[in-house]
Amino acid sequence: MSKQPSSPDSNTSTKVGSGASRRRLLQGALLAGAAAGTGAWRMAPGGAPEPASVHAHLRQPGSRPYPGRAEGADTIPQIKHIVVLMMENHSYDNKLGMLKRPGADGFTFGANGKPTATNPYANGNIQHAFRMPTTCQISGKPSQTWHDSHTSFDNGKNDGFVKSASGAVSMGYWQWADQPFYYSVAKQFPIADRYFSSLLGQTFPNRRFLMSGTSMGMVNDGVPNPIDYPKNGTIFDALNKHRIGWKDYCSLGKVLTTTELYPRLYLDNLSKIVSIDHFYRDAAAGTLPSFSLVEPNYVLNSEEDPQSIALGEDFAARIINAVIAGPAWKNTMLIWTYDENGGYYDHVPPPAAIAPDSIPPDTPGGDHYNGFHQYGFRVPCAVISPWARPDYVSHEVFDHTSICSLVEHKWNLPAMTHRDANASPMLDMLDLSSPAFHRPTLARPLLDTDPKTLTCQVTGPGTIPPPGSVTKPKKAAGSAEG
């Protein structure tokens, strides 16, 4: 989620200056929608349908993964609890580029042992990738708006990060010493090095994809229309239909939850939107529901700028360790990932994607680009489970709708959009023949071993870019000396 002012191509006329302000405005919208009564809810209109031939060879919305089996049938009895821990705003290279796990596509290294990744400035100077000076971040940068994300993407060149509003900080990264818990997770459990965010845009639309396989045109972090609701519902509606339990565990009661991005969903399921304290109790008791969405505190430990990433790692460690220590661990699958790249650099160009529906990007500025036929940048992803496939790096293309697809495959539920209908369900990251991880031991988070890491919350994130990380462009062979 961006902390900077809305860009000219924002999909809302309301100008909002920070994540907290957006959340407050949305709370107001929720109250207004509730006051209007159920008669105010209606289906948002879509655009003109695409020709049937475009999707003729694909699975269709409404189809089930296993047509010969009953809807709601449990096809993966080894997994009784799916937990999604989605943090905020970091790319794969920014977090795991220095992992050096065999087979994982991270940074390429030069003779000096440092990443060779670079991005040019508009004046031709070269910004080299650099280790962030502290665990803290710059406030308001980098930028992941629809416009800046496409500038960074540059039609697949991935060379526009520094030229965009993100600036030099986009080339920063953290390494093992900065996040020992995360690296121990990414070393032991299967990771995916082709897990992309669902679109080149911000938090809100990406989290809508997580719930419904579409953003309904949303591209930036504007205040959602309180009457928006996807044509085929959300994954939570499908779970409700078959009385499959779920909860949205939230870290702070008065900030935006993911489910509030569809206000109707939130208001219709208030009993399932609970505090994070319930998660720890349910994990300890072995009573987690069939599906859990776990949300950090978005103003403290989600890892959005200018927060210290050490606070986010500490939160994630408590969640993951609670699951591992609980009596239901033997039947749990936890997915750790991020909603979008936050404007940070990644070297892998996101590939073309299947548009979920016929709704175009809601960009008053006219910057539609190729719409929703495009994934966003890579983000970290690991599967943490006794049934996780050991010594494995997945190269399958995933995005947030792969989590929808996983849930649909698990309970043979109908697809909501063309995107989730055809998304890989991440089953390659499991080995259901035998559990390989009984009670794994993970490293302690940095905050446990170095409380002084939070000093930067007072002193600042350090000098960015650091001295020596910018060079002049090399002269072309045979060019005249200046």
C-alpha positions, 0 to 999 in steps of 0.5 A, a space after each residue: 500500500 502506498 503512503 504517497 498522494 494519489 497519482 493522476 491516474 488514481 481510480 477514485 476522485 477522492 485524494 488520499 494522502 496515506 494508508 491510514 487516511 484511506 482506511 478512515 475514509 473506507 470506514 466512513 464508506 462502510 458506515 454510509 453503505 450500511 446506513 443505506 440498507 441492503 437495497 443499496 447493494 447492486 452488481 457493478 456493471 461490467 464492460 462489453 464481453 470479449 468474443 467467446 473465441 478468446 477464452 474457448 480453450 480455457 476453463 470457464 468461470 463456474 466450472 469445477 476443477 473435477 467436474 465428475 465429483 460433487 461440488 464441496 467435496 474434499 479432495 485433499 484430506 491431508 490438509 484440513 487448514 489453509 492459512 494465508 499470511 500476506 504481508 505488504 509491499 516487497 519484491 522477490 529480489 528485494 527480500 530473497 534476491 540474496 538467498 543463494 538457494 540452488 535452483 532459485 532465480 535470485 540475483 546474479 553476482 559479480 566477481 566482488 560477490 555483489 549483485 550485478 543488477 542495475 537500473 538507469 537514471 534519466 540522465 544516463 547514470 547507473 544505480 547499482 543494487 545495494 544493501 539497505 543501510 538499516 531495516 527501516 524504509 523511506 517514507 512514501 518511496 518507492 512507488 507502486 502506483 499503476 502508472 509507476 509500476 508500468 514505468 518500471 516494467 517498461 514493456 518487459 525491460 524492467 529498467 524504469 524503476 529508478 526513472 519512476 517516482 520510486 527513485 534510487 531506493 527501488 534498488 535496495 535489498 535486504 539479506 540474511 543478516 537482516 531477516 534471519 527468520 525469513 531466510 531460514 523459512 526460505 531455505 527449508 521449505 519450498 519456495 516459488 520463484 515465479 509467484 507474481 502479484 496479480 497486476 502491476 498496481 497497488 495493495 487494494 486491487 491485488 488483495 481483491 484478486 486474492 478474494 475474487 479473482 478480479 479487482 473489478 477494474 480497481 488499479 490503485 489504492 483508492 477508496 472502494 465503491 461500497 456497492 461494488 461486488 463481483 459477479 460470481 462472488 468471492 472465495 469466501 462466499 463459496 466457502 459459506 455456501 458449503 459451510 466451510 469455516 473461515 476467519 479473517 484474523 485482523 491485527 487492529 480493530 479500527 483499520 482496514 481489513 482485506 475483506 473491507 475492500 468489498 464492504 458487502 462481504 465485510 458487513 455480511 460476515 462480521 462474526 468471521 472478522 476477528 482479532 489476531 488474539 483469536 488466531 493465537 488461541 485457535 492455533 494453540 487449541 487446534 481449532 483454526 478454521 478450514 481457511 484463515 487469512 492472517 493480517 498484520 497491523 498495517 500501520 506497524 508491522 506489515 512491512 510497508 514503508 516507512 516501517 522497519 522490516 524487523 517488525 514484520 518479520 517478528 509478526 510473521 515469526 509469531 504466526 508461523 511458530 504458533 502454527 508449527 507448535 499447535 496440535 493441528 500442525 500435522 494437517 496445516 498448509 500455510 502460505 507466506 507471501 506479499 500482496 505486491 512489490 511495493 515499487 522495489 526492483 525485481 529482475 524477472 519481467 512479469 509475463 502476460 496473464 489471462 484477463 479475469 473478465 471484461 471489466 477494463 482498468 478504471 484509470 481516468 487518466 487513460 493509461 490502460 496499457 494492456 489492462 489485466 492481461 498482465 501480471 505484476 512483479 514477483 513477490 516472495 512465496 513459501 509453503 510451510 506445512 508438514 506436507 510441503 515438498 522438501 528441497 524444492 523450488 517451484 518455477 510454475 507461474 502463480 499469482 494471488 488467484 493461485 490461492 483461490 485455485 488451491 481452495 477451489 481444488 481442495 473443495 471442488 468449488 466453481 471458478 469465479 473468473 477466467 484468471 482463477 479458473 486457469 491459475 495453477 493451484 500450487 499443488 506442485 509444492 506439496 508431497 501428499 505421499 508422506 509428511 516431510 516436516 514434523 516439527 521444524 526449527 526456524 531461526 529467531 527473528 532479528 528483533 529477538 537477537 538485536 533489539 537495537 535494529 529499531 533505532 532507525 525508527 528514531 535516527 532514520 533509514 540511513 543514506 539512500 542511495 549509499 555512497 559508491 552505488 551510482 556510476 557514470 555510464 560506460 562510453 560505447 566502444 569507439 566513441 569520442 572522448 569528451 
